[in-house]
Amino acid sequence: MLVSSGVDIVEVERIDRAILRHGQRFFQRLYTANELVDSGGRTPALAARFAAKEAVAKALGTGIGDVGWKEIEIIKGQHKEPILHLSGRAEEIARELKITAWSISLSHTHEHAVAVAVALRQAP
């Protein structure tokens, strides 16, 4: 079993500024409807999901430029644990890499949000 990982940290204020600058367009470009509902409109929660998307893209080995923001969806599970759903190019890359499982961890304060993504994949 091989492991790949990604980590990202973001200043919550950066997300606040983006929301003020771009308004609804920011939400529509980066987040799915489920993510917006789960975050309850709280900027630290949105920042944590932003960091998670970046962390997942790093674990895929692509960076966010090769996949769409909405192709990486982070929602709350039954026990409020983060659940990852991939679609589009992100899902294709994960399949090509033979990723069989993910572990996602999010944390935030009023100032920073951090996320770690760990992908488990079959050895070639």
A tleap script that builds the chain and sets N, CA, C and O, in Angstrom:
source leaprc.protein.ff14SB
mol = sequence {
  NMET LEU VAL SER SER GLY VAL ASP ILE VAL
  GLU VAL GLU ARG ILE ASP ARG ALA ILE LEU
  ARG HIE GLY GLN ARG PHE PHE GLN ARG LEU
  TYR THR ALA ASN GLU LEU VAL ASP SER GLY
  GLY ARG THR PRO ALA LEU ALA ALA ARG PHE
  ALA ALA LYS GLU ALA VAL ALA LYS ALA LEU
  GLY THR GLY ILE GLY ASP VAL GLY TRP LYS
  GLU ILE GLU ILE ILE LYS GLY GLN HIE LYS
  GLU PRO ILE LEU HIE LEU SER GLY ARG ALA
  GLU GLU ILE ALA ARG GLU LEU LYS ILE THR
  ALA TRP SER ILE SER LEU SER HIE THR HIE
  GLU HIE ALA VAL ALA VAL ALA VAL ALA LEU
  ARG GLN ALA CPRO
}
set mol.1.N position { 0.851 -1.177 0.000 }
set mol.1.CA position { 0.000 0.000 0.000 }
set mol.1.C position { 0.899 1.243 0.000 }
set mol.1.O position { 1.819 1.349 0.811 }
set mol.2.N position { 0.630 2.164 -0.899 }
set mol.2.CA position { 1.367 3.420 -0.974 }
set mol.2.C position { 0.511 4.547 -0.410 }
set mol.2.O position { -0.718 4.484 -0.424 }
set mol.3.N position { 1.178 5.561 0.078 }
set mol.3.CA position { 0.481 6.709 0.658 }
set mol.3.C position { 0.953 7.974 -0.048 }
set mol.3.O position { 2.146 8.157 -0.288 }
set mol.4.N position { 0.016 8.832 -0.371 }
set mol.4.CA position { 0.371 10.184 -0.809 }
set mol.4.C position { -0.450 11.149 0.037 }
set mol.4.O position { -1.566 10.840 0.455 }
set mol.5.N position { 0.122 12.316 0.279 }
set mol.5.CA position { -0.570 13.243 1.166 }
set mol.5.C position { -0.452 14.662 0.647 }
set mol.5.O position { 0.387 14.974 -0.197 }
set mol.6.N position { -1.313 15.506 1.175 }
set mol.6.CA position { -1.271 16.930 0.884 }
set mol.6.C position { -1.721 17.687 2.112 }
set mol.6.O position { -2.539 17.192 2.888 }
set mol.7.N position { -1.200 18.869 2.292 }
set mol.7.CA position { -1.592 19.716 3.419 }
set mol.7.C position { -1.698 21.143 2.914 }
set mol.7.O position { -0.952 21.547 2.022 }
set mol.8.N position { -2.618 21.902 3.478 }
set mol.8.CA position { -2.748 23.307 3.102 }
set mol.8.C position { -3.266 24.090 4.300 }
set mol.8.O position { -4.042 23.584 5.110 }
set mol.9.N position { -2.821 25.325 4.389 }
set mol.9.CA position { -3.286 26.244 5.420 }
set mol.9.C position { -3.689 27.541 4.730 }
set mol.9.O position { -3.032 27.976 3.784 }
set mol.10.N position { -4.747 28.145 5.195 }
set mol.10.CA position { -5.240 29.384 4.594 }
set mol.10.C position { -5.657 30.352 5.707 }
set mol.10.O position { -6.173 29.942 6.747 }
set mol.11.N position { -5.423 31.627 5.464 }
set mol.11.CA position { -5.904 32.648 6.393 }
set mol.11.C position { -7.397 32.862 6.150 }
set mol.11.O position { -7.816 33.086 5.014 }
set mol.12.N position { -8.184 32.796 7.193 }
set mol.12.CA position { -9.629 32.978 7.076 }
set mol.12.C position { -9.933 34.358 6.491 }
set mol.12.O position { -10.879 34.511 5.719 }
set mol.13.N position { -9.149 35.343 6.851 }
set mol.13.CA position { -9.353 36.700 6.336 }
set mol.13.C position { -9.234 36.750 4.814 }
set mol.13.O position { -9.914 37.544 4.164 }
set mol.14.N position { -8.385 35.917 4.254 }
set mol.14.CA position { -8.236 35.856 2.784 }
set mol.14.C position { -9.552 35.434 2.138 }
set mol.14.O position { -9.936 35.976 1.101 }
set mol.15.N position { -10.239 34.477 2.741 }
set mol.15.CA position { -11.531 34.024 2.222 }
set mol.15.C position { -12.565 35.130 2.402 }
set mol.15.O position { -13.382 35.365 1.512 }
set mol.16.N position { -12.537 35.811 3.551 }
set mol.16.CA position { -13.440 36.950 3.772 }
set mol.16.C position { -13.273 38.000 2.677 }
set mol.16.O position { -14.256 38.499 2.129 }
set mol.17.N position { -12.025 38.328 2.367 }
set mol.17.CA position { -11.757 39.339 1.333 }
set mol.17.C position { -12.270 38.883 -0.028 }
set mol.17.O position { -12.828 39.682 -0.781 }
set mol.18.N position { -12.086 37.620 -0.343 }
set mol.18.CA position { -12.567 37.091 -1.622 }
set mol.18.C position { -14.089 37.154 -1.704 }
set mol.18.O position { -14.644 37.465 -2.758 }
set mol.19.N position { -14.757 36.864 -0.604 }
set mol.19.CA position { -16.220 36.930 -0.570 }
set mol.19.C position { -16.677 38.372 -0.780 }
set mol.19.O position { -17.601 38.627 -1.552 }
set mol.20.N position { -16.039 39.297 -0.105 }
set mol.20.CA position { -16.403 40.708 -0.264 }
set mol.20.C position { -16.145 41.195 -1.692 }
set mol.20.O position { -16.946 41.944 -2.251 }
set mol.21.N position { -15.048 40.778 -2.265 }
set mol.21.CA position { -14.669 41.225 -3.612 }
set mol.21.C position { -15.540 40.602 -4.692 }
set mol.21.O position { -15.960 41.289 -5.623 }
set mol.22.N position { -15.819 39.282 -4.575 }
set mol.22.CA position { -16.474 38.568 -5.672 }
set mol.22.C position { -17.911 38.153 -5.379 }
set mol.22.O position { -18.633 37.759 -6.295 }
set mol.23.N position { -18.335 38.233 -4.133 }
set mol.23.CA position { -19.714 37.910 -3.772 }
set mol.23.C position { -20.126 36.511 -4.185 }
set mol.23.O position { -19.378 35.549 -4.014 }
set mol.24.N position { -21.330 36.413 -4.732 }
set mol.24.CA position { -21.931 35.127 -5.092 }
set mol.24.C position { -21.074 34.351 -6.095 }
set mol.24.O position { -21.054 33.121 -6.073 }
set mol.25.N position { -20.376 35.060 -6.963 }
set mol.25.CA position { -19.527 34.400 -7.955 }
set mol.25.C position { -18.459 33.538 -7.285 }
set mol.25.O position { -18.124 32.465 -7.786 }
set mol.26.N position { -17.923 34.002 -6.155 }
set mol.26.CA position { -16.915 33.241 -5.409 }
set mol.26.C position { -17.495 31.912 -4.937 }
set mol.26.O position { -16.877 30.860 -5.101 }
set mol.27.N position { -18.693 31.971 -4.349 }
set mol.27.CA position { -19.334 30.750 -3.848 }
set mol.27.C position { -19.618 29.782 -4.998 }
set mol.27.O position { -19.348 28.586 -4.887 }
set mol.28.N position { -20.157 30.295 -6.091 }
set mol.28.CA position { -20.545 29.442 -7.216 }
set mol.28.C position { -19.347 28.798 -7.896 }
set mol.28.O position { -19.458 27.689 -8.420 }
set mol.29.N position { -18.212 29.472 -7.895 }
set mol.29.CA position { -17.022 28.944 -8.565 }
set mol.29.C position { -16.322 27.861 -7.738 }
set mol.29.O position { -15.789 26.904 -8.299 }
set mol.30.N position { -16.320 28.006 -6.405 }
set mol.30.CA position { -15.503 27.131 -5.558 }
set mol.30.C position { -16.250 26.033 -4.821 }
set mol.30.O position { -15.674 24.981 -4.543 }
set mol.31.N position { -17.517 26.253 -4.498 }
set mol.31.CA position { -18.206 25.341 -3.591 }
set mol.31.C position { -19.458 24.733 -4.211 }
set mol.31.O position { -20.165 25.377 -4.986 }
set mol.32.N position { -19.718 23.472 -3.850 }
set mol.32.CA position { -20.970 22.832 -4.255 }
set mol.32.C position { -22.084 23.313 -3.321 }
set mol.32.O position { -21.831 23.887 -2.262 }
set mol.33.N position { -23.308 23.062 -3.745 }
set mol.33.CA position { -24.457 23.425 -2.910 }
set mol.33.C position { -24.378 22.724 -1.555 }
set mol.33.O position { -24.686 23.322 -0.524 }
set mol.34.N position { -23.963 21.449 -1.556 }
set mol.34.CA position { -23.840 20.704 -0.298 }
set mol.34.C position { -22.810 21.338 0.637 }
set mol.34.O position { -23.034 21.426 1.844 }
set mol.35.N position { -21.691 21.776 0.083 }
set mol.35.CA position { -20.651 22.409 0.900 }
set mol.35.C position { -21.152 23.710 1.513 }
set mol.35.O position { -20.863 24.007 2.672 }
set mol.36.N position { -21.894 24.475 0.745 }
set mol.36.CA position { -22.423 25.743 1.254 }
set mol.36.C position { -23.415 25.506 2.386 }
set mol.36.O position { -23.421 26.235 3.377 }
set mol.37.N position { -24.251 24.485 2.235 }
set mol.37.CA position { -25.206 24.140 3.297 }
set mol.37.C position { -24.455 23.671 4.538 }
set mol.37.O position { -24.729 24.138 5.644 }
set mol.38.N position { -23.505 22.746 4.361 }
set mol.38.CA position { -22.753 22.194 5.490 }
set mol.38.C position { -21.977 23.262 6.253 }
set mol.38.O position { -21.858 23.189 7.476 }
set mol.39.N position { -21.451 24.248 5.542 }
set mol.39.CA position { -20.643 25.282 6.205 }
set mol.39.C position { -21.508 26.298 6.935 }
set mol.39.O position { -21.012 27.042 7.781 }
set mol.40.N position { -22.780 26.333 6.620 }
set mol.40.CA position { -23.670 27.281 7.285 }
set mol.40.C position { -23.273 28.735 7.036 }
set mol.40.O position { -23.643 29.623 7.804 }
set mol.41.N position { -22.527 28.973 5.976 }
set mol.41.CA position { -22.108 30.336 5.663 }
set mol.41.C position { -21.002 30.874 6.563 }
set mol.41.O position { -20.660 32.054 6.482 }
set mol.42.N position { -20.443 30.028 7.416 }
set mol.42.CA position { -19.372 30.454 8.323 }
set mol.42.C position { -18.047 30.472 7.571 }
set mol.42.O position { -17.636 29.461 7.002 }
set mol.43.N position { -17.394 31.602 7.572 }
set mol.43.CA position { -16.155 31.745 6.812 }
set mol.43.C position { -15.073 30.764 7.255 }
set mol.43.O position { -14.404 30.201 6.389 }
set mol.44.N position { -14.858 30.523 8.557 }
set mol.44.CA position { -13.829 29.531 8.920 }
set mol.44.C position { -14.118 28.141 8.338 }
set mol.44.O position { -13.191 27.438 7.937 }
set mol.45.N position { -15.383 27.745 8.289 }
set mol.45.CA position { -15.743 26.451 7.721 }
set mol.45.C position { -15.494 26.436 6.209 }
set mol.45.O position { -15.033 25.434 5.664 }
set mol.46.N position { -15.798 27.540 5.539 }
set mol.46.CA position { -15.516 27.649 4.103 }
set mol.46.C position { -14.009 27.624 3.850 }
set mol.46.O position { -13.546 26.996 2.898 }
set mol.47.N position { -13.254 28.302 4.695 }
set mol.47.CA position { -11.798 28.322 4.554 }
set mol.47.C position { -11.220 26.916 4.738 }
set mol.47.O position { -10.283 26.536 4.035 }
set mol.48.N position { -11.772 26.145 5.677 }
set mol.48.CA position { -11.298 24.774 5.894 }
set mol.48.C position { -11.553 23.916 4.660 }
set mol.48.O position { -10.713 23.095 4.292 }
set mol.49.N position { -12.701 24.100 4.020 }
set mol.49.CA position { -13.002 23.345 2.806 }
set mol.49.C position { -12.092 23.779 1.655 }
set mol.49.O position { -11.664 22.949 0.853 }
set mol.50.N position { -11.799 25.068 1.577 }
set mol.50.CA position { -10.859 25.574 0.579 }
set mol.50.C position { -9.500 24.891 0.763 }
set mol.50.O position { -8.905 24.399 -0.196 }
set mol.51.N position { -9.019 24.869 2.010 }
set mol.51.CA position { -7.735 24.225 2.305 }
set mol.51.C position { -7.788 22.736 1.968 }
set mol.51.O position { -6.810 22.178 1.470 }
set mol.52.N position { -8.916 22.094 2.234 }
set mol.52.CA position { -9.048 20.666 1.939 }
set mol.52.C position { -8.978 20.395 0.441 }
set mol.52.O position { -8.355 19.424 0.011 }
set mol.53.N position { -9.611 21.246 -0.350 }
set mol.53.CA position { -9.559 21.079 -1.806 }
set mol.53.C position { -8.114 21.172 -2.292 }
set mol.53.O position { -7.678 20.378 -3.126 }
set mol.54.N position { -7.377 22.146 -1.764 }
set mol.54.CA position { -5.965 22.292 -2.114 }
set mol.54.C position { -5.165 21.061 -1.669 }
set mol.54.O position { -4.326 20.561 -2.418 }
set mol.55.N position { -5.423 20.578 -0.459 }
set mol.55.CA position { -4.691 19.419 0.069 }
set mol.55.C position { -4.964 18.168 -0.763 }
set mol.55.O position { -4.044 17.400 -1.043 }
set mol.56.N position { -6.204 17.960 -1.155 }
set mol.56.CA position { -6.555 16.803 -1.979 }
set mol.56.C position { -5.860 16.898 -3.334 }
set mol.56.O position { -5.315 15.909 -3.824 }
set mol.57.N position { -5.877 18.083 -3.938 }
set mol.57.CA position { -5.208 18.271 -5.237 }
set mol.57.C position { -3.713 17.972 -5.117 }
set mol.57.O position { -3.120 17.393 -6.027 }
set mol.58.N position { -3.112 18.359 -4.009 }
set mol.58.CA position { -1.683 18.053 -3.789 }
set mol.58.C position { -1.475 16.547 -3.639 }
set mol.58.O position { -0.509 16.001 -4.173 }
set mol.59.N position { -2.358 15.881 -2.929 }
set mol.59.CA position { -2.242 14.433 -2.769 }
set mol.59.C position { -2.429 13.712 -4.102 }
set mol.59.O position { -1.864 12.640 -4.317 }
set mol.60.N position { -3.221 14.302 -4.993 }
set mol.60.CA position { -3.391 13.741 -6.336 }
set mol.60.C position { -2.160 13.984 -7.206 }
set mol.60.O position { -1.982 13.363 -8.254 }
set mol.61.N position { -1.311 14.913 -6.738 }
set mol.61.CA position { -0.102 15.223 -7.477 }
set mol.61.C position { -0.300 16.220 -8.599 }
set mol.61.O position { 0.571 16.369 -9.456 }
set mol.62.N position { -1.432 16.906 -8.607 }
set mol.62.CA position { -1.750 17.806 -9.714 }
set mol.62.C position { -1.715 19.277 -9.341 }
set mol.62.O position { -1.401 20.121 -10.180 }
set mol.63.N position { -2.029 19.591 -8.104 }
set mol.63.CA position { -2.323 20.979 -7.767 }
set mol.63.C position { -3.717 21.301 -8.284 }
set mol.63.O position { -4.257 20.569 -9.114 }
set mol.64.N position { -4.289 22.366 -7.809 }
set mol.64.CA position { -5.684 22.672 -8.121 }
set mol.64.C position { -5.882 23.087 -9.578 }
set mol.64.O position { -7.009 23.041 -10.072 }
set mol.65.N position { -4.828 23.489 -10.275 }
set mol.65.CA position { -4.975 23.934 -11.653 }
set mol.65.C position { -5.451 22.862 -12.619 }
set mol.65.O position { -6.050 23.184 -13.646 }
set mol.66.N position { -5.202 21.604 -12.316 }
set mol.66.CA position { -5.571 20.515 -13.224 }
set mol.66.C position { -6.943 19.914 -12.940 }
set mol.66.O position { -7.422 19.077 -13.703 }
set mol.67.N position { -7.562 20.325 -11.872 }
set mol.67.CA position { -8.910 19.839 -11.545 }
set mol.67.C position { -9.776 21.045 -11.175 }
set mol.67.O position { -9.265 22.091 -10.773 }
set mol.68.N position { -11.073 20.887 -11.315 }
set mol.68.CA position { -11.987 21.965 -10.962 }
set mol.68.C position { -12.252 22.005 -9.468 }
set mol.68.O position { -12.253 20.977 -8.790 }
set mol.69.N position { -12.475 23.200 -8.976 }
set mol.69.CA position { -12.754 23.358 -7.541 }
set mol.69.C position { -13.918 22.482 -7.094 }
set mol.69.O position { -13.850 21.851 -6.039 }
set mol.70.N position { -14.973 22.437 -7.878 }
set mol.70.CA position { -16.161 21.687 -7.476 }
set mol.70.C position { -16.011 20.181 -7.685 }
set mol.70.O position { -16.861 19.408 -7.244 }
set mol.71.N position { -14.935 19.761 -8.353 }
set mol.71.CA position { -14.684 18.332 -8.532 }
set mol.71.C position { -14.179 17.691 -7.247 }
set mol.71.O position { -14.129 16.466 -7.134 }
set mol.72.N position { -13.811 18.515 -6.290 }
set mol.72.CA position { -13.380 18.053 -4.969 }
set mol.72.C position { -14.399 18.611 -3.980 }
set mol.72.O position { -14.414 19.810 -3.702 }
set mol.73.N position { -15.236 17.745 -3.459 }
set mol.73.CA position { -16.307 18.171 -2.554 }
set mol.73.C position { -16.057 17.594 -1.169 }
set mol.73.O position { -15.797 16.400 -1.020 }
set mol.74.N position { -16.137 18.450 -0.160 }
set mol.74.CA position { -15.957 18.035 1.235 }
set mol.74.C position { -17.261 18.317 1.969 }
set mol.74.O position { -17.653 19.472 2.132 }
set mol.75.N position { -17.929 17.257 2.410 }
set mol.75.CA position { -19.175 17.429 3.153 }
set mol.75.C position { -19.067 16.731 4.513 }
set mol.75.O position { -18.130 15.975 4.770 }
set mol.76.N position { -20.042 17.003 5.367 }
set mol.76.CA position { -20.071 16.378 6.692 }
set mol.76.C position { -20.696 15.002 6.604 }
set mol.76.O position { -21.721 14.800 5.953 }
set mol.77.N position { -20.054 14.064 7.276 }
set mol.77.CA position { -20.611 12.729 7.396 }
set mol.77.C position { -21.628 12.664 8.529 }
set mol.77.O position { -21.956 13.675 9.151 }
set mol.78.N position { -22.107 11.486 8.777 }
set mol.78.CA position { -23.119 11.255 9.803 }
set mol.78.C position { -22.671 11.731 11.184 }
set mol.78.O position { -23.492 12.191 11.978 }
set mol.79.N position { -21.381 11.625 11.469 }
set mol.79.CA position { -20.847 12.031 12.769 }
set mol.79.C position { -20.031 13.323 12.662 }
set mol.79.O position { -19.153 13.592 13.481 }
set mol.80.N position { -20.346 14.112 11.630 }
set mol.80.CA position { -19.700 15.403 11.348 }
set mol.80.C position { -18.253 15.279 10.896 }
set mol.80.O position { -17.530 16.275 10.865 }
set mol.81.N position { -17.819 14.065 10.543 }
set mol.81.CA position { -16.481 13.860 9.996 }
set mol.81.C position { -16.478 14.316 8.535 }
set mol.81.O position { -17.499 14.211 7.854 }
set mol.82.N position { -15.345 14.819 8.050 }
set mol.82.CA position { -15.293 15.236 6.645 }
set mol.82.C position { -15.294 14.032 5.699 }
set mol.82.O position { -14.539 13.076 5.878 }
set mol.83.N position { -16.147 14.106 4.710 }
set mol.83.CA position { -16.267 13.065 3.694 }
set mol.83.C position { -15.888 13.688 2.354 }
set mol.83.O position { -16.356 14.774 2.012 }
set mol.84.N position { -15.047 13.001 1.605 }
set mol.84.CA position { -14.592 13.471 0.310 }
set mol.84.C position { -15.369 12.798 -0.818 }
set mol.84.O position { -15.526 11.578 -0.842 }
set mol.85.N position { -15.850 13.617 -1.751 }
set mol.85.CA position { -16.459 13.126 -2.987 }
set mol.85.C position { -15.696 13.745 -4.144 }
set mol.85.O position { -15.539 14.964 -4.216 }
set mol.86.N position { -15.222 12.896 -5.052 }
set mol.86.CA position { -14.525 13.376 -6.246 }
set mol.86.C position { -15.417 13.165 -7.462 }
set mol.86.O position { -16.218 12.232 -7.511 }
set mol.87.N position { -15.260 14.052 -8.442 }
set mol.87.CA position { -15.960 13.903 -9.715 }
set mol.87.C position { -15.066 14.435 -10.821 }
set mol.87.O position { -14.008 15.007 -10.560 }
set mol.88.N position { -15.499 14.242 -12.052 }
set mol.88.CA position { -14.775 14.797 -13.191 }
set mol.88.C position { -13.320 14.339 -13.256 }
set mol.88.O position { -13.004 13.180 -12.987 }
set mol.89.N position { -12.448 15.272 -13.617 }
set mol.89.CA position { -11.026 14.969 -13.789 }
set mol.89.C position { -10.390 14.488 -12.480 }
set mol.89.O position { -9.527 13.610 -12.505 }
set mol.90.N position { -10.799 15.043 -11.348 }
set mol.90.CA position { -10.242 14.615 -10.054 }
set mol.90.C position { -10.518 13.136 -9.818 }
set mol.90.O position { -9.640 12.406 -9.357 }
set mol.91.N position { -11.721 12.693 -10.129 }
set mol.91.CA position { -12.070 11.279 -9.966 }
set mol.91.C position { -11.269 10.407 -10.931 }
set mol.91.O position { -10.826 9.319 -10.563 }
set mol.92.N position { -11.083 10.883 -12.165 }
set mol.92.CA position { -10.296 10.136 -13.156 }
set mol.92.C position { -8.856 9.951 -12.686 }
set mol.92.O position { -8.301 8.856 -12.785 }
set mol.93.N position { -8.255 11.022 -12.176 }
set mol.93.CA position { -6.871 10.950 -11.703 }
set mol.93.C position { -6.761 9.966 -10.534 }
set mol.93.O position { -5.834 9.158 -10.485 }
set mol.94.N position { -7.698 10.037 -9.604 }
set mol.94.CA position { -7.678 9.117 -8.457 }
set mol.94.C position { -7.780 7.671 -8.925 }
set mol.94.O position { -7.114 6.787 -8.387 }
set mol.95.N position { -8.608 7.443 -9.918 }
set mol.95.CA position { -8.757 6.088 -10.456 }
set mol.95.C position { -7.462 5.640 -11.147 }
set mol.95.O position { -7.024 4.504 -10.967 }
set mol.96.N position { -6.848 6.538 -11.941 }
set mol.96.CA position { -5.579 6.215 -12.610 }
set mol.96.C position { -4.482 5.894 -11.600 }
set mol.96.O position { -3.638 5.033 -11.851 }
set mol.97.N position { -4.490 6.584 -10.459 }
set mol.97.CA position { -3.488 6.360 -9.414 }
set mol.97.C position { -3.825 5.157 -8.534 }
set mol.97.O position { -3.046 4.780 -7.659 }
set mol.98.N position { -4.992 4.561 -8.775 }
set mol.98.CA position { -5.465 3.405 -8.008 }
set mol.98.C position { -5.651 3.740 -6.521 }
set mol.98.O position { -5.336 2.937 -5.643 }
set mol.99.N position { -6.165 4.936 -6.267 }
set mol.99.CA position { -6.446 5.337 -4.884 }
set mol.99.C position { -7.672 4.573 -4.410 }
set mol.99.O position { -8.715 4.579 -5.063 }
set mol.100.N position { -7.533 3.918 -3.269 }
set mol.100.CA position { -8.613 3.074 -2.753 }
set mol.100.C position { -9.320 3.679 -1.544 }
set mol.100.O position { -10.448 3.298 -1.231 }
set mol.101.N position { -8.668 4.616 -0.867 }
set mol.101.CA position { -9.276 5.222 0.317 }
set mol.101.C position { -8.632 6.575 0.595 }
set mol.101.O position { -7.488 6.832 0.221 }
set mol.102.N position { -9.405 7.433 1.265 }
set mol.102.CA position { -8.941 8.773 1.646 }
set mol.102.C position { -9.185 8.999 3.129 }
set mol.102.O position { -10.139 8.472 3.701 }
set mol.103.N position { -8.332 9.772 3.733 }
set mol.103.CA position { -8.559 10.292 5.080 }
set mol.103.C position { -8.365 11.798 4.999 }
set mol.103.O position { -7.330 12.278 4.537 }
set mol.104.N position { -9.362 12.533 5.451 }
set mol.104.CA position { -9.346 13.993 5.396 }
set mol.104.C position { -9.506 14.525 6.813 }
set mol.104.O position { -10.356 14.053 7.569 }
set mol.105.N position { -8.691 15.503 7.166 }
set mol.105.CA position { -8.804 16.148 8.474 }
set mol.105.C position { -8.819 17.661 8.277 }
set mol.105.O position { -8.000 18.211 7.541 }
set mol.106.N position { -9.758 18.323 8.940 }
set mol.106.CA position { -9.908 19.775 8.866 }
set mol.106.C position { -9.839 20.371 10.267 }
set mol.106.O position { -10.264 19.748 11.240 }
set mol.107.N position { -9.305 21.571 10.358 }
set mol.107.CA position { -9.332 22.298 11.620 }
set mol.107.C position { -9.285 23.789 11.311 }
set mol.107.O position { -8.728 24.205 10.295 }
set mol.108.N position { -9.869 24.582 12.187 }
set mol.108.CA position { -9.816 26.026 11.971 }
set mol.108.C position { -9.980 26.786 13.274 }
set mol.108.O position { -10.571 26.305 14.241 }
set mol.109.N position { -9.437 27.986 13.260 }
set mol.109.CA position { -9.669 28.974 14.298 }
set mol.109.C position { -10.318 30.156 13.578 }
set mol.109.O position { -10.691 30.043 12.410 }
set mol.110.N position { -10.450 31.272 14.260 }
set mol.110.CA position { -10.985 32.466 13.592 }
set mol.110.C position { -9.971 33.049 12.620 }
set mol.110.O position { -10.332 33.842 11.750 }
set mol.111.N position { -8.706 32.664 12.756 }
set mol.111.CA position { -7.653 33.246 11.927 }
set mol.111.C position { -7.143 32.330 10.821 }
set mol.111.O position { -6.804 32.808 9.738 }
set mol.112.N position { -7.082 31.024 11.070 }
set mol.112.CA position { -6.500 30.094 10.104 }
set mol.112.C position { -7.359 28.839 9.972 }
set mol.112.O position { -8.063 28.434 10.898 }
set mol.113.N position { -7.272 28.244 8.788 }
set mol.113.CA position { -7.882 26.931 8.544 }
set mol.113.C position { -6.811 26.047 7.936 }
set mol.113.O position { -6.010 26.498 7.117 }
set mol.114.N position { -6.803 24.790 8.339 }
set mol.114.CA position { -5.803 23.840 7.850 }
set mol.114.C position { -6.510 22.537 7.485 }
set mol.114.O position { -7.513 22.157 8.089 }
set mol.115.N position { -5.953 21.869 6.478 }
set mol.115.CA position { -6.499 20.572 6.079 }
set mol.115.C position { -5.357 19.649 5.680 }
set mol.115.O position { -4.335 20.077 5.143 }
set mol.116.N position { -5.567 18.367 5.963 }
set mol.116.CA position { -4.638 17.320 5.569 }
set mol.116.C position { -5.440 16.271 4.808 }
set mol.116.O position { -6.524 15.870 5.234 }
set mol.117.N position { -4.895 15.836 3.682 }
set mol.117.CA position { -5.514 14.770 2.894 }
set mol.117.C position { -4.495 13.652 2.726 }
set mol.117.O position { -3.358 13.890 2.319 }
set mol.118.N position { -4.912 12.435 3.042 }
set mol.118.CA position { -4.051 11.264 2.875 }
set mol.118.C position { -4.783 10.289 1.956 }
set mol.118.O position { -5.927 9.910 2.204 }
set mol.119.N position { -4.090 9.896 0.892 }
set mol.119.CA position { -4.639 8.945 -0.077 }
set mol.119.C position { -3.893 7.624 0.054 }
set mol.119.O position { -2.663 7.597 0.092 }
set mol.120.N position { -4.638 6.542 0.122 }
set mol.120.CA position { -4.052 5.196 0.135 }
set mol.120.C position { -4.260 4.597 -1.246 }
set mol.120.O position { -5.358 4.651 -1.799 }
set mol.121.N position { -3.190 4.023 -1.800 }
set mol.121.CA position { -3.315 3.449 -3.130 }
set mol.121.C position { -2.556 2.137 -3.230 }
set mol.121.O position { -1.633 1.860 -2.464 }
set mol.122.N position { -2.971 1.358 -4.184 }
set mol.122.CA position { -2.344 0.062 -4.426 }
set mol.122.C position { -0.955 0.268 -5.012 }
set mol.122.O position { -0.723 1.191 -5.793 }
set mol.123.N position { -0.052 -0.596 -4.628 }
set mol.123.CA position { 1.287 -0.574 -5.214 }
set mol.123.C position { 1.190 -1.053 -6.655 }
set mol.123.O position { 0.370 -1.915 -6.970 }
set mol.124.N position { 2.030 -0.494 -7.540 }
set mol.124.CA position { 1.982 -0.916 -8.948 }
set mol.124.C position { 2.413 -2.360 -9.135 }
set mol.124.O position { 2.425 -2.860 -10.261 }
savepdb mol mol.pdb
quit
